[in-house]
Amino acid sequence: MNSSAVFAILLLFAGLIVLVAEVFIPSGGILFCITTVTLIASVSFAYAAWWQTNPLAFWFFCGFELMMVPAVVIGAFSVLPRTRFGKKILLEAPELDQLTPFAAETARLTQLIGRRGVTQTLLNPGGMVQVAGERHHAFTDGLLLDPGIEIEVVEVRGSRLLVRTAVNSPAADTSFPIPASTPLDFDLPRDA
């Protein structure tokens, strides 16, 4: 076996190894470029080694390379999710038993929709409210509510309650007297 054949085989295996590394190491395509150059160099060394003496060996080598590239990529992607690194980067879906506590809490909070309670802290727009004898994290759609205001639960978002001022509550009147035109401290005098 001449040196060109040895280089062709070594470059083929080196290119396949770098291709596997491209799957596991985010390189922005640099490793893919190295793989492409390596595999093209492998074909050129195979051409130099076998084209003149045994063209069938050259075509066999090219066919083997064309089969190995997708096989190695598919193999690497099937192994990747089983590794600890792969589980981190692929963000594997959580198991059902991990979701059960969240689902149970969401179902419990959903039962509070429509119930009334009282603000415990200033909702600016988030804070604490007391509904059904329990303290909950709550927020409003931009309103500022003082402590002691009667509220109504409108919606559940995650583990927080969306609340609004309760209808027929003394604090429900949010009409503010708007003064007529008043000069500002920084208004400049107008020349007639």
N, C-alpha and C positions, 0 to 999 in steps of 0.2 A: 504494500500500500504506500503510495507516494505521499509527500508532505501536503499537497493540495487537498487530498482526500481527508487526511487527518484534520486539517484546518476547517474543512467544510463541516465535518461531524462535530468538532468542538464548538464552532461558531453556532451551529444549530442548537446544541444543548445550552450554550450560554444565552442565546436569544430567547429560548423558552424559559429559562430561569429568570431572566430580566422581565419577561412577560408576566410571570407569576408574581414577581415583586411589584409590578405596576398595579396589580389587583389589590395588594395589601398595603402599599405605600402611596399615599396621595402625592404625586409629583408634578401635577399640572401638565402631564403629557411628555415630560422629559424622558422618562423611562420607556414610553411607547416609541419615541423617536430613536432611542438607542436600540430597542428591539428591532425596529424596522431596518435600521442600518446593519445590524448584526445579521439578520436573516437574509438580506440582500447580498451581503458579503459572503455568507454561507453558500448561496446559490452560485455566486461567481467562482468561488473556489471549487465547487462541485463541477461546474462547467469546465474549469481548467483541468480537473482531475479525470473526468470520465467522458467528455464529449467526443474526443478524438478516438479513444480506444473502445468505449462501451457506452453508446448513447442511451441504451436501455437502462443502465445503472443511473445515469443522470436523470432520466425521466422518473425513475422509481424514487430517487432522492427528492425531487421536486414534489411528487405526489405525497410522499411521506411527510414532508414539511407542511404542505397545505392541509393535511389531515391533522397534524399535531397541533397547529396553532389554535384552531377552535376547540380541540379536545382539551388542551391545557387551560384555556380560558374558562371553559365550562367546568372543568375539574376544580379550578381555583375558586370559582364562584360558588360551587357546591360545598367546598370545605370552609370558605370564609364565614358563613353564619354559625358554624360550630365552634369557632374560636372565641376566646374572651374579647379580643380586639374587634372581631366581626360583630359580636353582639352589641358592643358599644356604638360602633359607627352605623350599624343598620337600624338601631333603635327598635329592637324586637318588640312585638306587641306583648303587653303584660298578660299574665295568666289570669284566668277567670277568678280565682280566689283572691288575687290582688285587687280586683275591681269591686268585689262584693261589698267591702266596708264603705266605699265611696257611694255605691248605688243605694245602699241602705240609708246612709246619711242624707243623700239627695231626696229619697222618698219621704223620709221623716220631715225634712224641711219643706217639701212641696205641700204637705198637709197644712202648713201654716199660712198658705196663700189665702187672703181674704180676712184673716184674723187681725185683731187690733192689739196694739201694745203701746208702750211709752218709751220715749227716748231716754236713755240713761246718761249719755254723754252728748256733747255737741256733735251733730252730724255735719261735717265740713268737707265734703259731702259724705264721708264715711265715719262710722263710730259704732257705739253699742246701743242696742235696744233690748227691751224686755218684752217678750211675747210668750204667752201661756206659761208664765212663771219661770222662764229660762232666759238667760242673756244670750244674745246672738250678735254676730258681726253684721252690720247693715250699711247701706249707702242709699243716697237719693240721686235723682237725676239733676244734680246741680244746686238743689236748694240747701240752704243752711238752716238747720233746725236746732233750737236750744234744747237743753235737757228738760224733761217733764212734758214734752209735747206728745199728744196722742197721735199715733201713726197707724197705718194699715199696710199689711204686707201685700205687695203687688206681684212679685216674681222672685224666683230663686235663680241666682247665677253663680255656679260653682258651689261654694259653701257660704255665700253671703246672701242676705235678703235685700231685695230692692223694695224700699218703702216710700210712702208719700204721706202727707198730712191727711189724717182721717177726715172724711166728709162729716159735717155737722159737729166738728170740733171747734172750740173757741179759737184755736190757732189756725184754723183752715182759711180764715179771711186773710188773704195775702195781698189785698189791695193797699197800696201805699199812696199816701197823699203826695201828689207831684206838685211841687211849688211852681208858681208862675215864673216867668223869666227873672232870674236873680243874677246879678253881676258876679263874676268870678274874681278872685283876688288878683289874677294876672290879666284881667281885661284892660285893654288900652282905651283911653278916652277917645271918643269919636269926635272928629271935627265936622262941623256942619257944613 
